[in-house]
Amino acid sequence: MKADKGPQIIFGNIKEAYHVVDRAQMSMLRDPFSAKPYVEFYATKRVGGDIVNTDALKYMILEKVDAA
């Protein structure tokens, strides 16, 4: 599958093909210096995903057709 051929459409069974990984851990950072007299908190959480079954997806490459 090459991206230089044109726009692509991917369709199929997304639930079967893609897996989301949601980490339970969350990080908190306390910043008492930025917004005096208030304290700011920054929270981050890791989330990821990947294609686990490429057979559940179909790819269609769209090509431009010149009307002559």
N, C-alpha and C positions, 0 to 999 in steps of 0.2 A: 504494500500500500504506500504510494508516494504522494506527498502533499503538493508537489508541483504540477500535477495533472489538472487540478481544479478543485472546487468545493466538494466536500464529501458529506454524505448522510449515513449515519449509523443507526440501525434499528434492529430490534430483536427482543429477546427476553432479558431485560436489564437485571432483574432480580436474580436470575441464574448466572449471569455473566460477571457481575460486579459485586465486590465484597467491601463493605465499609468497616474500618477498624476504629473503634471509639475507645480511647484510653480512659481509665477511671481516674487517673491522677490529674490534679489541677495545681498549677503553681501560682502563688500570690507574692507580689512584691509591694512593699510599703515604701512610699516616697513622701517623707515629711518635709522636703525642702522646696518643691516646685510651686505649690499653691498656698503660700502662707496666708492666713492662719489655719488653713485646712490641711488635711492629710489625704493624699491620693493613693489609691490602690490600683495595681495593674494585675489582671488575671489572665493566664494563658492556659490553653488546654490543647493537647495533641490529638488530631484526628487525621486519618489517612484512609486510602482505599486503593484498590487495584483490580484489574481485569483478571479473573480466575478461570474463565471458560470462554475462549474466543469462538468456539463453535456455536454459542448461543446468540452471536451477533452476526449481522450481515452488513456489508459495506457497499455503498453505491457512490461512484464518482460521477459527478455531473460535468458534462462537456458542453462547451458553447458551440451551437450550430449556427453557421452563417446562412441567413436567408438570401438566396441568390435568385 
